[in-house]
Amino acid sequence: MNGKQVQASAGTSLLEVAWQANIYIPQLCAHPAIPFSIGSTKVSPPPTESIFIGGQQFYHERVSKEYEGCGLCLISIEGREEFFHACTTPSAEGMKIWTDTPALRRERQKRLSSILTNHPHACLTCAQNRGCSLTQCSSNVPIGERCCPVFQECELRKVAEYVGIPPDAPRYIPKGLPAADDDPLILMDFNLCISCLRCVRICVDVRGVGALGYIFQDGKVLVGSRAPTLRESACRFCLSCVEVCPTGALRDKKSYYTRKVPCQSACPVGMDVPNYIRAIALRDYPTSIRYISGNIPLTSCLSRVCHHPCESACLRNELDEAVAICGLKRFALDQTGWLSDFTPPSENGKKIAIIGSGPAGLSAGYYLRKKGYDVTVFEKEPSAGGMLRMGIPRFRLPEEILQKDLSGLQNMGIKIRAGVAIDNPASLLGLKEQGYQAIFIATGAGLAKKIPLPGVENEEVFWGLDFLKNVAAGFSPDFRGKKVVVIGGGNVAMDVALTARRFGASSVNIVCLERRDEMPAFEKEIENAIEEGIVLHPNWGPRQILCASGRVSGVEFILCTRVFDEEKRFNPSLDESTTMTLPADVVILAIGQAQDLSHFPKPVLNTVGKVSVDPASMQTPIPGIFAGGEAVKSPSSVVEAIADGKKAAEAIDLFLGGDGILQDGLESAGESRFNRDFQKVFKGWLGKQEGFAQRQRENMPVLPLNRRQGFDEIALGFTEEMALREATRCLQCDLRVSIPPVPLPPPKFFPFNDESIRLAPEMEGVIQLLNEKMEVVLIKGTPNINTALREHSGKKGVKFFLFELHPMFTQRESELLQEHLKKYGTLPQEDLEDLF
């Protein structure tokens, strides 16, 4: 190929051979994710009877004409006079192929000219296109003839610039087709369609859905949906069609896509949500469990108490409601439970002490044990679990579920020493004398935050977190027939209120400073409280607890007009003239949590009384002593604490001479045996499901209200039938991320001079500077490409530059740096003296 010796499997299309050999051949209808029709110009599927574009129906005209493709991938084979299509011509031994000759260029320009008659392209020939905002036109080109919003990323534009637009290219005449924007997630404007059929072929041949089709009309190919809308066409909204579209004909309706899976990106621990849901849908529960708990501890607990930020990010929200991701996780774990067949590596001779057996401490121990460390967890309470045990009521997290996770950790070889307090400087520093090379402080926020309030000294007044801890330890107050007032709007307040109800309270009122939509408690927790008859009173702050004859009689509140100031800081504003009084026999204040760090050495603490750490290394001022979780920052969720424990494990491993990389073991990613076997079963085929977009979310079965007198778990879990129905609601939008990028023309380099820099756009993106050897010396994301280039203007050693427009330029900079590192083994070698 072009004089370069290449090897290929016999029968492979020459276009694929070129891709593998890193030889660029222009094309617009082929794609690495779509099967080739080797040896034939015919495509699959055939035309449909009719299609809909913007709700308007168009019918197929019977013609003998076959679909011809874009015709750009022409090649020349030595010894043959005619040109061949690289996408359908099979490779054979001894072929001599040319991909770029003057004759090929001329023929490609003719084909491109034909394509551009069906696509607006005035901007492609405009001298100002690189810096144009596309919102105004100095040449007064009609809007219908201008390029679309994806101009800067348009594949057609990049191919056209490579092929070259002939000067006699005809003017585009707008098609006048109706655009469709009524469907969720996808905006369809087939006025921009070049009839490459990628979207149809991936929908039909790869995904098996068939929501899109095409017809011939007036000798042209028209693409549209099979029914008036995508919903009615049984579209699965996997967004694969958008990913392979080379123009702006199919676009994301919102700018949410960043080549990341939304649910997995929103998860603090990066759980592989799509694959475990997919495994459930295929009734492969063991594989689902491996995806869930292959590299994440405490998953059984998480399936009960996680606040599931993944569901807020779920794209199914755009259709109706998010997939019940957390409920499905619980279903899978309830089938078998946490992984038990993991064999940790032999101990590496290094000992680590962890203070605190809450989620941060236990997760750090889990990851460090997987690296071969000898891990001991110290817990001052009689039983391990930290706030999982002491701060979360059993009707949310049953004892047996917590114990299941704890047993799994101990089976790995993690030692848990309960009832051992490391609560003074001598005992902390003494751990080093006992041979522990690193110590991780994960003591959490186990104290109830208290405020001075008239009447709090009464024995009928409790503090929220202390109340829950005492109940967990066996305390059973008699609230029968009593009126209970809970002050606070967080999760602890909700748990306190529900607990008080179970101890016989005749009424429970929750009063908080925040508005209803500002309450920090998770929405589901608030809904549970309301469901059980607990009354909310937002926008009120306590003034005093009223007492009569030495007993609590009520609470006086004053109106809160604002909780947060203009800078979003907690700074309540109260109207002393407006008051409210609620009768009460018992008052429980649940206004926050605090850390108990009074017994640690002063060098470990900062000026505000928290453990002081370096944000990057998580190490305290005392070498070898690390801290994380709620001992360092404000109280957070269980899943965020687990993520913090993982970060601490990485830092400790680096400190002790490791690479800081937590090996996957049985995780979901990579080439593990179970993942390969599972992917053999699932190859991206979704199939058609009528009414897919209308399928409602399964509601979690719960314990009837008349049976909630005790501490039995409220949520009962999905049945298998419910789980299967819910799992198949998933859009499987991760399939879009797995679609390989289409090979694009080689980047166009610009000379590093004032004239080229002047034409660079004043937009967000990434610049790359290159030396005379075409070696990249700088990759830099910037909010203004033009400004960044001017800052380096005149610097020695830089001969060329290229740029890429990207709104998330810091992320794109990181991606390009990683690509450079992977390709060359080093980061760009900047000449600091010349450049900076």
LOMI-700739 format. One record per residue (C-alpha): x, y, z; residue in three letters. Coordinates in steps of 0.25 Angstrom, whole numbers, padded with zeros to 4 digits, always signed. Example, Ala and Ser with C-alpha at 12.3 -4.5 7.8 and 13.67 -1.06 7.14 Angstrom:
// LOMI-700739
+0049-0018+0031ALA/+0055-0004+0029SER/
This chain:
// LOMI-700739
+0000+0000+0000MET/+0007+0013-0005ASN/+0020+0005-0005GLY/+0018+0001+0009LYS/+0018-0014+0012GLN/+0006-0018+0020VAL/+0000-0031+0025GLN/-0015-0035+0026ALA/-0024-0046+0027SER/-0029-0051+0014ALA/-0042-0046+0010GLY/-0041-0033+0019THR/-0046-0021+0013SER/-0035-0012+0008LEU/-0041+0000+0016LEU/-0039-0008+0028GLU/-0025-0012+0024VAL/-0022+0003+0022ALA/-0028+0006+0036TRP/-0019-0005+0042GLN/-0007+0001+0035ALA/-0010+0015+0039ASN/-0012+0019+0024ILE/-0023+0029+0023TYR/-0033+0027+0012ILE/-0045+0037+0011PRO/-0059+0032+0013GLN/-0072+0035+0020LEU/-0081+0023+0019CYS/-0072+0012+0025ALA/-0069+0012+0040HIS/-0061+0002+0049PRO/-0073-0001+0057ALA/-0082-0005+0045ILE/-0079-0019+0038PRO/-0074-0018+0023PHE/-0081-0024+0011SER/-0068-0030+0005ILE/-0069-0033-0009GLY/-0082-0026-0012SER/-0087-0011-0013THR/-0100-0015-0007LYS/-0103-0011+0007VAL/-0112-0017+0018SER/-0123-0014+0021PRO/-0131-0012+0009PRO/-0140+0000+0007PRO/-0153+0001+0015THR/-0167+0003+0010GLU/-0167+0017+0016SER/-0161+0026+0026ILE/-0164+0038+0035PHE/-0157+0051+0035ILE/-0162+0061+0046GLY/-0175+0054+0046GLY/-0177+0055+0031GLN/-0178+0041+0024GLN/-0170+0038+0011PHE/-0172+0026+0002TYR/-0161+0018-0005HIS/-0161+0018-0020GLU/-0158+0005-0027ARG/-0145+0006-0034VAL/-0135-0003-0039SER/-0124+0006-0034LYS/-0115+0001-0022GLU/-0109+0009-0011TYR/-0095+0014-0016GLU/-0089+0019-0004GLY/-0081+0032-0003CYS/-0071+0027-0013GLY/-0059+0034-0007LEU/-0051+0022-0003CYS/-0046+0020-0017LEU/-0033+0013-0019ILE/-0024+0009-0030SER/-0019-0006-0032ILE/-0007-0008-0040GLU/-0010-0015-0053GLY/-0025-0011-0053ARG/-0030+0001-0060GLU/-0042+0004-0053GLU/-0043+0010-0038PHE/-0048+0001-0027PHE/-0056+0004-0014HIS/-0047+0000-0002ALA/-0058-0003+0007CYS/-0064-0014-0002THR/-0051-0019-0009THR/-0045-0031-0001PRO/-0030-0032+0001SER/-0022-0043-0006ALA/-0007-0047-0006GLU/+0002-0039-0014GLY/-0007-0027-0017MET/+0000-0014-0020LYS/-0010-0002-0016ILE/-0009+0013-0017TRP/-0018+0022-0009THR/-0014+0036-0013ASP/-0011+0039-0027THR/-0015+0051-0036PRO/-0025+0043-0043ALA/-0031+0038-0030LEU/-0032+0052-0024ARG/-0039+0058-0036ARG/-0049+0046-0036GLU/-0051+0048-0021ARG/-0054+0063-0023GLN/-0065+0059-0033LYS/-0071+0050-0023ARG/-0070+0060-0012LEU/-0076+0071-0020SER/-0088+0062-0022SER/-0089+0059-0007ILE/-0089+0074-0004LEU/-0101+0077-0013THR/-0109+0070-0002ASN/-0102+0077+0010HIS/-0100+0092+0014PRO/-0086+0096+0011HIS/-0084+0110+0010ALA/-0076+0111+0022CYS/-0066+0101+0017LEU/-0061+0110+0006THR/-0061+0123+0015CYS/-0048+0129+0018ALA/-0053+0132+0032GLN/-0058+0119+0036ASN/-0047+0116+0046ARG/-0051+0127+0055GLY/-0066+0129+0052CYS/-0076+0128+0063SER/-0086+0123+0052LEU/-0097+0132+0058THR/-0094+0144+0049GLN/-0089+0144+0035CYS/-0081+0156+0029SER/-0084+0150+0015SER/-0099+0150+0017ASN/-0100+0135+0013VAL/-0115+0130+0016PRO/-0116+0122+0029ILE/-0121+0110+0021GLY/-0108+0109+0013GLU/-0099+0111+0025ARG/-0092+0099+0033CYS/-0099+0094+0045CYS/-0094+0095+0060PRO/-0085+0083+0059VAL/-0076+0090+0049PHE/-0064+0090+0057GLN/-0065+0075+0060GLU/-0072+0071+0047CYS/-0066+0059+0040GLU/-0071+0063+0027LEU/-0063+0077+0028ARG/-0050+0069+0032LYS/-0052+0060+0020VAL/-0055+0071+0011ALA/-0043+0079+0015GLU/-0034+0067+0012TYR/-0040+0064-0001VAL/-0042+0078-0006GLY/-0055+0085-0010ILE/-0054+0087-0025PRO/-0057+0102-0029PRO/-0068+0098-0038ASP/-0076+0091-0026ALA/-0091+0094-0028PRO/-0098+0103-0018ARG/-0106+0095-0008TYR/-0121+0097-0009ILE/-0128+0095+0004PRO/-0137+0082+0005LYS/-0148+0088+0013GLY/-0150+0076+0021LEU/-0157+0077+0035PRO/-0147+0075+0046ALA/-0151+0066+0058ALA/-0148+0071+0072ASP/-0160+0065+0080ASP/-0153+0052+0084ASP/-0144+0052+0096PRO/-0129+0052+0095LEU/-0127+0052+0080ILE/-0130+0064+0071LEU/-0132+0060+0056MET/-0130+0069+0045ASP/-0129+0061+0032PHE/-0127+0074+0024ASN/-0112+0072+0028LEU/-0113+0057+0024CYS/-0103+0052+0013ILE/-0110+0038+0013SER/-0097+0031+0017CYS/-0107+0021+0024LEU/-0098+0019+0036ARG/-0109+0022+0046CYS/-0118+0012+0039VAL/-0108+0001+0038ARG/-0103+0002+0053ILE/-0118+0002+0057CYS/-0122-0010+0049VAL/-0109-0018+0047ASP/-0102-0016+0060VAL/-0112-0012+0070ARG/-0124-0020+0064GLY/-0134-0009+0067VAL/-0138-0004+0054GLY/-0144+0009+0058ALA/-0138+0016+0046LEU/-0140+0013+0031GLY/-0137+0019+0018TYR/-0144+0020+0004ILE/-0142+0024-0010PHE/-0149+0036-0015GLN/-0147+0044-0027ASP/-0134+0036-0029GLY/-0129+0041-0016LYS/-0127+0033-0002VAL/-0136+0039+0009LEU/-0134+0034+0024VAL/-0144+0035+0035GLY/-0151+0028+0046SER/-0160+0016+0044ARG/-0171+0023+0051ALA/-0175+0037+0053PRO/-0166+0038+0066THR/-0154+0031+0071LEU/-0163+0026+0083ARG/-0173+0020+0074GLU/-0162+0014+0066SER/-0157+0006+0078ALA/-0144+0013+0078CYS/-0135+0008+0090ARG/-0128+0022+0091PHE/-0115+0016+0092CYS/-0110+0028+0084LEU/-0101+0019+0075SER/-0107+0026+0063CYS/-0103+0040+0068VAL/-0089+0035+0070GLU/-0086+0030+0056VAL/-0093+0041+0049CYS/-0083+0049+0041PRO/-0091+0062+0040THR/-0101+0069+0049GLY/-0113+0061+0044ALA/-0113+0054+0057LEU/-0109+0062+0070ARG/-0110+0061+0085ASP/-0121+0069+0089LYS/-0114+0074+0101LYS/-0099+0076+0102SER/-0097+0065+0113TYR/-0088+0055+0105TYR/-0073+0055+0108THR/-0070+0040+0104ARG/-0072+0036+0118LYS/-0084+0027+0124VAL/-0093+0037+0132PRO/-0096+0027+0143CYS/-0082+0022+0145GLN/-0076+0035+0144SER/-0086+0040+0155ALA/-0082+0029+0164CYS/-0071+0033+0174PRO/-0065+0019+0173VAL/-0067+0017+0158GLY/-0076+0005+0159MET/-0078-0002+0146ASP/-0093+0001+0146VAL/-0096-0003+0131PRO/-0090-0017+0131ASN/-0096-0021+0144TYR/-0110-0017+0140ILE/-0107-0024+0126ARG/-0103-0037+0133ALA/-0116-0036+0142ILE/-0124-0034+0129ALA/-0118-0047+0124LEU/-0120-0054+0137ARG/-0105-0056+0139ASP/-0106-0052+0154TYR/-0092-0057+0157PRO/-0085-0048+0147THR/-0094-0037+0151SER/-0088-0038+0165ILE/-0074-0039+0160ARG/-0077-0026+0153TYR/-0082-0020+0166ILE/-0072-0025+0176SER/-0060-0029+0169GLY/-0053-0016+0173ASN/-0062-0009+0183ILE/-0064-0013+0198PRO/-0077-0012+0206LEU/-0086-0014+0194THR/-0097-0021+0202SER/-0098-0008+0211CYS/-0097+0001+0199LEU/-0109-0006+0193SER/-0117-0001+0205ARG/-0112+0012+0208VAL/-0105+0018+0196CYS/-0111+0031+0192HIS/-0109+0027+0177HIS/-0104+0040+0170PRO/-0103+0030+0158CYS/-0119+0031+0157GLU/-0119+0046+0156SER/-0109+0045+0144ALA/-0116+0034+0137CYS/-0121+0038+0123LEU/-0134+0030+0125ARG/-0138+0042+0133ASN/-0140+0049+0119GLU/-0150+0039+0115LEU/-0158+0037+0129ASP/-0150+0033+0141GLU/-0136+0027+0144ALA/-0133+0013+0144VAL/-0134+0007+0159ALA/-0119+0005+0159ILE/-0118+0003+0174CYS/-0130-0006+0175GLY/-0124-0015+0164LEU/-0111-0015+0171LYS/-0118-0020+0184ARG/-0125-0031+0176PHE/-0112-0036+0170ALA/-0105-0036+0184LEU/-0117-0043+0190ASP/-0116-0055+0181GLN/-0102-0058+0185THR/-0096-0047+0193GLY/-0082-0042+0193TRP/-0071-0049+0186LEU/-0065-0060+0194SER/-0055-0066+0184ASP/-0044-0055+0185PHE/-0031-0060+0190THR/-0022-0048+0194PRO/-0007-0048+0191PRO/+0003-0052+0201SER/+0006-0042+0211GLU/+0018-0033+0207ASN/+0023-0031+0221GLY/+0018-0017+0223LYS/+0008-0014+0234LYS/-0003-0003+0234ILE/-0012+0002+0245ALA/-0025+0008+0242ILE/-0032+0015+0253ILE/-0047+0014+0251GLY/-0056+0003+0245SER/-0066+0012+0237GLY/-0067+0012+0222PRO/-0054+0020+0220ALA/-0045+0012+0229GLY/-0051-0002+0224LEU/-0050+0002+0210SER/-0035+0006+0211ALA/-0032-0007+0218GLY/-0039-0014+0207TYR/-0031-0008+0196TYR/-0018-0009+0204LEU/-0020-0024+0207ARG/-0022-0026+0192LYS/-0008-0020+0191LYS/-0002-0030+0201GLY/-0001-0022+0213TYR/-0004-0027+0227ASP/-0015-0018+0231VAL/-0021-0017+0245THR/-0033-0008+0248VAL/-0035-0002+0262PHE/-0049+0001+0267GLU/-0052+0007+0280LYS/-0067+0002+0280GLU/-0070-0012+0284PRO/-0074-0016+0270SER/-0068-0011+0256ALA/-0076-0003+0246GLY/-0074+0011+0251GLY/-0086+0019+0246MET/-0091+0008+0238LEU/-0094+0001+0251ARG/-0096+0013+0261MET/-0103+0023+0252GLY/-0112+0016+0242ILE/-0124+0009+0248PRO/-0127-0005+0246ARG/-0139-0003+0238PHE/-0130+0003+0227ARG/-0118-0006+0229LEU/-0121-0019+0236PRO/-0110-0025+0245GLU/-0108-0037+0236GLU/-0105-0029+0224ILE/-0095-0021+0231LEU/-0089-0034+0236GLN/-0088-0040+0223LYS/-0079-0029+0218ASP/-0071-0030+0230LEU/-0069-0045+0229SER/-0064-0043+0215GLY/-0054-0033+0219LEU/-0049-0042+0230GLN/-0048-0054+0221ASN/-0038-0046+0213MET/-0029-0046+0225GLY/-0032-0032+0230ILE/-0031-0032+0245LYS/-0042-0024+0253ILE/-0039-0021+0268ARG/-0052-0016+0274ALA/-0052-0009+0287GLY/-0038-0004+0286VAL/-0038+0011+0287ALA/-0026+0019+0280ILE/-0030+0032+0287ASP/-0018+0039+0292ASN/-0004+0043+0286PRO/+0003+0032+0293ALA/-0006+0021+0287SER/-0005+0027+0273LEU/+0010+0029+0273LEU/+0011+0016+0280GLY/+0006+0009+0268LEU/+0019+0012+0260LYS/+0027+0006+0271GLU/+0019-0007+0269GLN/+0024-0008+0255GLY/+0013-0001+0247TYR/+0019+0006+0236GLN/+0007+0015+0232ALA/-0005+0019+0240ILE/-0019+0024+0234PHE/-0028+0032+0243ILE/-0042+0029+0239ALA/-0050+0033+0252THR/-0061+0039+0245GLY/-0071+0049+0251ALA/-0077+0042+0262GLY/-0081+0053+0271LEU/-0094+0060+0271ALA/-0093+0075+0268LYS/-0098+0083+0280LYS/-0103+0098+0281ILE/-0106+0106+0294PRO/-0122+0107+0295LEU/-0130+0110+0307PRO/-0136+0097+0312GLY/-0126+0087+0306VAL/-0122+0082+0320GLU/-0135+0075+0322ASN/-0135+0060+0322GLU/-0146+0059+0312GLU/-0136+0066+0302VAL/-0127+0057+0293PHE/-0116+0060+0283TRP/-0119+0053+0270GLY/-0106+0045+0267LEU/-0105+0041+0282ASP/-0119+0036+0282PHE/-0117+0027+0270LEU/-0104+0021+0275LYS/-0111+0018+0289ASN/-0122+0011+0282VAL/-0112+0003+0274ALA/-0106-0001+0287ALA/-0119-0006+0293GLY/-0125+0007+0298PHE/-0141+0006+0297SER/-0148+0019+0301PRO/-0162+0019+0305ASP/-0169+0029+0296PHE/-0183+0023+0296ARG/-0193+0034+0295GLY/-0183+0045+0295LYS/-0181+0057+0285LYS/-0167+0057+0279VAL/-0161+0069+0272VAL/-0149+0067+0264VAL/-0140+0079+0260ILE/-0132+0077+0248GLY/-0134+0075+0233GLY/-0123+0064+0230GLY/-0123+0049+0229ASN/-0120+0048+0244VAL/-0132+0056+0247ALA/-0141+0047+0238MET/-0135+0034+0244ASP/-0137+0040+0258VAL/-0152+0043+0255ALA/-0155+0029+0249LEU/-0148+0023+0261THR/-0156+0031+0271ALA/-0169+0026+0263ARG/-0165+0012+0266ARG/-0163+0015+0281PHE/-0178+0018+0281GLY/-0178+0034+0279ALA/-0192+0038+0277SER/-0188+0050+0268SER/-0174+0054+0262VAL/-0171+0067+0256ASN/-0159+0071+0249ILE/-0155+0085+0249VAL/-0143+0091+0241CYS/-0137+0104+0236LEU/-0137+0101+0222GLU/-0148+0102+0211ARG/-0154+0088+0207ARG/-0145+0088+0194ASP/-0133+0092+0202GLU/-0133+0081+0212MET/-0120+0073+0212PRO/-0127+0060+0215ALA/-0128+0050+0203PHE/-0142+0052+0196GLU/-0145+0037+0199LYS/-0143+0038+0214GLU/-0152+0051+0214ILE/-0162+0043+0206GLU/-0161+0031+0216ASN/-0164+0041+0228ALA/-0176+0047+0222ILE/-0181+0033+0218GLU/-0181+0029+0232GLU/-0189+0042+0237GLY/-0177+0050+0241ILE/-0180+0065+0239VAL/-0170+0075+0233LEU/-0169+0089+0237HIS/-0158+0096+0228PRO/-0153+0110+0230ASN/-0153+0110+0245TRP/-0141+0112+0255GLY/-0142+0108+0270PRO/-0142+0120+0280ARG/-0144+0112+0293GLN/-0149+0099+0299ILE/-0161+0101+0308LEU/-0162+0094+0321CYS/-0174+0093+0331ALA/-0172+0087+0345SER/-0158+0082+0341GLY/-0163+0075+0329ARG/-0162+0078+0314VAL/-0175+0084+0309SER/-0172+0090+0296GLY/-0162+0097+0287VAL/-0163+0112+0282GLU/-0158+0115+0268PHE/-0155+0127+0260ILE/-0157+0129+0245LEU/-0145+0127+0237CYS/-0145+0136+0224THR/-0132+0131+0218ARG/-0122+0120+0221VAL/-0111+0123+0212PHE/-0105+0137+0208ASP/-0102+0142+0194GLU/-0089+0134+0194GLU/-0096+0121+0197LYS/-0090+0121+0212ARG/-0098+0116+0223PHE/-0103+0129+0229ASN/-0117+0129+0234PRO/-0126+0141+0235SER/-0137+0140+0245LEU/-0150+0149+0247ASP/-0151+0150+0262GLU/-0165+0156+0261SER/-0171+0143+0255THR/-0172+0131+0264THR/-0178+0117+0265MET/-0180+0108+0277THR/-0181+0093+0276LEU/-0185+0085+0288PRO/-0175+0074+0292ALA/-0172+0064+0302ASP/-0158+0060+0296VAL/-0149+0068+0288VAL/-0138+0062+0279ILE/-0128+0072+0273LEU/-0121+0066+0260ALA/-0114+0078+0255ILE/-0101+0072+0250GLY/-0089+0064+0253GLN/-0075+0067+0259ALA/-0062+0060+0260GLN/-0055+0056+0273ASP/-0041+0059+0270LEU/-0037+0064+0284SER/-0028+0053+0288HIS/-0019+0053+0275PHE/-0005+0060+0276PRO/-0006+0075+0273LYS/+0003+0074+0260PRO/-0007+0066+0254VAL/-0018+0076+0256LEU/-0021+0089+0248ASN/-0026+0103+0254THR/-0040+0099+0253VAL/-0039+0086+0260GLY/-0039+0076+0249LYS/-0028+0067+0244VAL/-0018+0074+0235SER/-0014+0067+0223VAL/-0008+0070+0210ASP/-0019+0069+0199PRO/-0011+0061+0189ALA/-0004+0051+0198SER/-0014+0051+0210MET/-0002+0051+0219GLN/-0002+0059+0232THR/+0010+0067+0237PRO/+0015+0054+0244ILE/+0021+0045+0233PRO/+0014+0032+0232GLY/+0001+0037+0238ILE/-0010+0039+0228PHE/-0025+0043+0230ALA/-0037+0043+0222GLY/-0052+0043+0222GLY/-0060+0051+0232GLU/-0048+0052+0241ALA/-0043+0062+0230VAL/-0055+0068+0224LYS/-0070+0070+0226SER/-0079+0058+0228PRO/-0082+0052+0215SER/-0089+0039+0209SER/-0085+0025+0211VAL/-0081+0023+0196VAL/-0072+0036+0197GLU/-0065+0031+0209ALA/-0062+0018+0202ILE/-0056+0026+0191ALA/-0048+0034+0201ASP/-0043+0021+0207GLY/-0038+0017+0193LYS/-0031+0030+0191LYS/-0024+0028+0204ALA/-0020+0014+0200ALA/-0013+0019+0188GLU/-0006+0029+0195ALA/-0001+0020+0206ILE/+0004+0010+0196ASP/+0012+0021+0189LEU/+0018+0025+0202PHE/+0022+0011+0205LEU/+0029+0009+0192GLY/+0017+0003+0183GLY/+0012+0009+0170ASP/-0001+0014+0176GLY/-0009+0006+0166ILE/-0020-0003+0172LEU/-0020-0015+0164GLN/-0033-0020+0158ASP/-0033-0034+0163GLY/-0047-0039+0159LEU/-0052-0025+0155GLU/-0062-0022+0144SER/-0051-0016+0135ALA/-0040-0021+0127GLY/-0037-0035+0121GLU/-0042-0044+0133SER/-0047-0057+0130ARG/-0062-0055+0134PHE/-0062-0042+0126ASN/-0057-0048+0113ARG/-0067-0059+0114ASP/-0078-0050+0117PHE/-0075-0041+0105GLN/-0075-0053+0096LYS/-0090-0054+0100VAL/-0093-0040+0099PHE/-0088-0033+0086LYS/-0096-0020+0086GLY/-0109-0026+0081TRP/-0121-0020+0087LEU/-0132-0025+0079GLY/-0146-0018+0077LYS/-0155-0016+0089GLN/-0169-0010+0086GLU/-0172+0001+0095GLY/-0158+0002+0101PHE/-0159+0017+0104ALA/-0172+0016+0111GLN/-0168+0005+0121ARG/-0170+0011+0135GLN/-0160+0009+0146ARG/-0162-0002+0156GLU/-0166+0003+0170ASN/-0158-0003+0181MET/-0167-0012+0190PRO/-0168-0007+0204VAL/-0173-0012+0217LEU/-0187-0008+0219PRO/-0189+0003+0229LEU/-0197-0005+0239ASN/-0185-0014+0240ARG/-0175-0003+0243ARG/-0176-0003+0258GLN/-0162-0010+0260GLY/-0149-0009+0253PHE/-0151-0019+0241ASP/-0145-0014+0228GLU/-0155-0004+0221ILE/-0150-0007+0207ALA/-0153-0022+0203LEU/-0145-0023+0190GLY/-0149-0026+0176PHE/-0155-0040+0172THR/-0147-0046+0160GLU/-0159-0042+0150GLU/-0158-0028+0155MET/-0143-0028+0154ALA/-0143-0033+0140LEU/-0153-0023+0135ARG/-0145-0012+0142GLU/-0132-0016+0136ALA/-0137-0016+0122THR/-0141-0002+0124ARG/-0126+0002+0123CYS/-0123+0010+0110LEU/-0109+0004+0110GLN/-0103+0017+0106CYS/-0089+0011+0110ASP/-0090+0005+0096LEU/-0088+0018+0090ARG/-0075+0020+0098VAL/-0070+0006+0093SER/-0071+0010+0078ILE/-0057+0013+0073PRO/-0055+0026+0067PRO/-0055+0027+0052VAL/-0041+0029+0045PRO/-0040+0044+0042LEU/-0031+0051+0032PRO/-0017+0054+0038PRO/-0017+0067+0046PRO/-0014+0080+0038LYS/-0002+0087+0043PHE/-0001+0102+0043PHE/+0012+0110+0042PRO/+0015+0117+0055PHE/+0015+0131+0050ASN/+0007+0143+0053ASP/-0002+0142+0041GLU/-0007+0128+0045SER/-0008+0131+0059ILE/-0017+0143+0056ARG/-0027+0134+0049LEU/-0028+0124+0061ALA/-0042+0125+0067PRO/-0044+0131+0081GLU/-0051+0119+0086MET/-0049+0108+0097GLU/-0040+0097+0093GLY/-0026+0091+0093VAL/-0013+0095+0086ILE/-0001+0087+0082GLN/+0012+0093+0078LEU/+0022+0085+0070LEU/+0037+0087+0067ASN/+0044+0086+0053GLU/+0044+0071+0055LYS/+0029+0071+0056MET/+0030+0066+0071GLU/+0020+0071+0080VAL/+0026+0080+0091VAL/+0014+0085+0098LEU/-0001+0081+0100ILE/-0009+0092+0107LYS/-0024+0093+0109GLY/-0029+0108+0109THR/-0041+0116+0109PRO/-0036+0124+0098ASN/-0028+0117+0087ILE/-0024+0131+0080ASN/-0019+0137+0093THR/-0011+0124+0097ALA/-0004+0124+0083LEU/-0001+0139+0084ARG/+0005+0137+0098GLU/+0015+0127+0092HIS/+0017+0135+0079SER/+0032+0137+0076GLY/+0037+0126+0084LYS/+0049+0119+0079LYS/+0048+0104+0075GLY/+0033+0104+0071VAL/+0031+0103+0056LYS/+0016+0098+0055PHE/+0003+0098+0063PHE/-0010+0091+0062LEU/-0022+0093+0071PHE/-0035+0086+0074GLU/-0048+0092+0079LEU/-0054+0086+0091HIS/-0063+0092+0102PRO/-0057+0083+0113MET/-0043+0087+0110PHE/-0036+0082+0123THR/-0042+0068+0121GLN/-0038+0068+0106ARG/-0024+0073+0110GLU/-0022+0061+0120SER/-0027+0051+0109GLU/-0017+0056+0099LEU/-0006+0056+0109LEU/-0010+0041+0112GLN/-0010+0038+0097GLU/+0004+0044+0096HIS/+0009+0037+0108LEU/+0003+0023+0103LYS/+0009+0026+0089LYS/+0023+0031+0092TYR/+0025+0026+0106GLY/+0028+0041+0111THR/+0020+0054+0112LEU/+0023+0065+0102PRO/+0037+0070+0104GLN/+0036+0085+0107GLU/+0048+0094+0105ASP/+0045+0102+0118LEU/+0056+0112+0114GLU/+0050+0115+0101ASP/+0036+0113+0103LEU/+0034+0119+0117PHE/
